[in-house]
Amino acid sequence: MKKILFSLLALIISASIYAYDIEVPNADGVIIYYTIYYDYNGNETELEVTSGSRKYQGTVIIPAEVFHTFAPPKGHKQIENE
């Protein structure tokens, strides 16, 4: 039972370590990781700065606006809004 619980805990932790949707460099070239939040129609409504594979160091300037092109991850289909 302990082995199953340990395996489940390890899986949950490893899945959440790099839980971000996009990474976009700021004006200084620092990569900032964002989570995208959507409304009920699938439209992007806001971004939240989150952690990624690189740690933030020093003063990091967060831009007021972020522009990106989103491609679905491999194995996922693009959903068209009609």
C-alpha positions as YAML, in Angstrom:
chain: A
units: angstrom
residues:
- id: 1
  name: MET
  ca: [0.00, 0.00, 0.00]
- id: 2
  name: LYS
  ca: [2.86, 2.39, 0.83]
- id: 3
  name: LYS
  ca: [4.45, 1.70, -2.54]
- id: 4
  name: ILE
  ca: [1.22, 2.60, -4.37]
- id: 5
  name: LEU
  ca: [0.79, 5.81, -2.37]
- id: 6
  name: PHE
  ca: [4.42, 6.79, -2.94]
- id: 7
  name: SER
  ca: [4.09, 6.14, -6.70]
- id: 8
  name: LEU
  ca: [0.89, 8.18, -6.87]
- id: 9
  name: LEU
  ca: [2.46, 11.06, -4.95]
- id: 10
  name: ALA
  ca: [5.55, 11.02, -7.19]
- id: 11
  name: LEU
  ca: [3.34, 11.10, -10.29]
- id: 12
  name: ILE
  ca: [1.33, 14.07, -9.03]
- id: 13
  name: ILE
  ca: [4.45, 16.03, -8.07]
- id: 14
  name: SER
  ca: [6.24, 15.36, -11.35]
- id: 15
  name: ALA
  ca: [3.18, 16.37, -13.37]
- id: 16
  name: SER
  ca: [2.86, 19.71, -11.59]
- id: 17
  name: ILE
  ca: [6.51, 20.77, -11.58]
- id: 18
  name: TYR
  ca: [6.37, 22.48, -14.97]
- id: 19
  name: ALA
  ca: [2.66, 23.22, -15.25]
- id: 20
  name: TYR
  ca: [2.58, 26.15, -17.67]
- id: 21
  name: ASP
  ca: [0.83, 26.75, -20.98]
- id: 22
  name: ILE
  ca: [3.19, 29.14, -22.78]
- id: 23
  name: GLU
  ca: [6.61, 30.68, -22.37]
- id: 24
  name: VAL
  ca: [7.30, 34.14, -23.77]
- id: 25
  name: PRO
  ca: [10.47, 36.24, -23.44]
- id: 26
  name: ASN
  ca: [10.07, 39.76, -22.04]
- id: 27
  name: ALA
  ca: [11.82, 42.83, -23.49]
- id: 28
  name: ASP
  ca: [15.04, 41.84, -21.66]
- id: 29
  name: GLY
  ca: [14.95, 38.32, -23.13]
- id: 30
  name: VAL
  ca: [13.99, 36.66, -19.83]
- id: 31
  name: ILE
  ca: [11.64, 33.71, -20.41]
- id: 32
  name: ILE
  ca: [8.39, 34.16, -18.47]
- id: 33
  name: TYR
  ca: [6.06, 31.20, -18.00]
- id: 34
  name: TYR
  ca: [2.29, 31.72, -18.10]
- id: 35
  name: THR
  ca: [-0.85, 29.74, -17.38]
- id: 36
  name: ILE
  ca: [-3.78, 30.66, -19.67]
- id: 37
  name: TYR
  ca: [-7.28, 30.99, -18.25]
- id: 38
  name: TYR
  ca: [-10.29, 30.71, -20.59]
- id: 39
  name: ASP
  ca: [-13.93, 31.76, -20.40]
- id: 40
  name: TYR
  ca: [-16.82, 29.36, -21.09]
- id: 41
  name: ASN
  ca: [-16.58, 29.96, -24.86]
- id: 42
  name: GLY
  ca: [-12.90, 29.02, -25.04]
- id: 43
  name: ASN
  ca: [-11.69, 32.60, -25.38]
- id: 44
  name: GLU
  ca: [-8.50, 33.52, -23.54]
- id: 45
  name: THR
  ca: [-9.38, 35.87, -20.71]
- id: 46
  name: GLU
  ca: [-6.20, 36.29, -18.68]
- id: 47
  name: LEU
  ca: [-2.69, 35.03, -18.02]
- id: 48
  name: GLU
  ca: [-1.01, 34.18, -14.75]
- id: 49
  name: VAL
  ca: [2.75, 34.17, -14.29]
- id: 50
  name: THR
  ca: [3.87, 30.77, -13.03]
- id: 51
  name: SER
  ca: [7.06, 28.75, -12.63]
- id: 52
  name: GLY
  ca: [8.86, 26.82, -15.33]
- id: 53
  name: SER
  ca: [12.05, 24.90, -15.97]
- id: 54
  name: ARG
  ca: [14.22, 27.97, -15.24]
- id: 55
  name: LYS
  ca: [14.02, 29.91, -11.98]
- id: 56
  name: TYR
  ca: [13.46, 33.66, -12.03]
- id: 57
  name: GLN
  ca: [16.42, 35.63, -10.68]
- id: 58
  name: GLY
  ca: [16.77, 39.28, -9.78]
- id: 59
  name: THR
  ca: [14.23, 41.80, -11.00]
- id: 60
  name: VAL
  ca: [12.02, 40.43, -13.76]
- id: 61
  name: ILE
  ca: [9.85, 42.87, -15.72]
- id: 62
  name: ILE
  ca: [6.40, 41.44, -16.45]
- id: 63
  name: PRO
  ca: [4.93, 43.02, -19.59]
- id: 64
  name: ALA
  ca: [1.43, 44.54, -19.50]
- id: 65
  name: GLU
  ca: [0.54, 42.70, -22.73]
- id: 66
  name: VAL
  ca: [1.71, 39.35, -24.07]
- id: 67
  name: PHE
  ca: [1.40, 38.25, -27.68]
- id: 68
  name: HIS
  ca: [1.76, 34.60, -28.62]
- id: 69
  name: THR
  ca: [0.78, 32.01, -31.19]
- id: 70
  name: PHE
  ca: [-0.67, 28.92, -29.59]
- id: 71
  name: ALA
  ca: [-0.27, 25.48, -31.14]
- id: 72
  name: PRO
  ca: [-1.86, 22.52, -29.36]
- id: 73
  name: PRO
  ca: [0.52, 19.97, -27.84]
- id: 74
  name: LYS
  ca: [1.32, 16.86, -29.87]
- id: 75
  name: GLY
  ca: [-1.56, 14.41, -29.83]
- id: 76
  name: HIS
  ca: [-4.19, 17.12, -29.29]
- id: 77
  name: LYS
  ca: [-6.48, 18.46, -31.98]
- id: 78
  name: GLN
  ca: [-7.07, 22.17, -32.53]
- id: 79
  name: ILE
  ca: [-10.66, 23.06, -31.63]
- id: 80
  name: GLU
  ca: [-12.27, 25.49, -34.01]
- id: 81
  name: ASN
  ca: [-14.74, 28.05, -32.61]
- id: 82
  name: GLU
  ca: [-17.77, 28.34, -34.87]
...
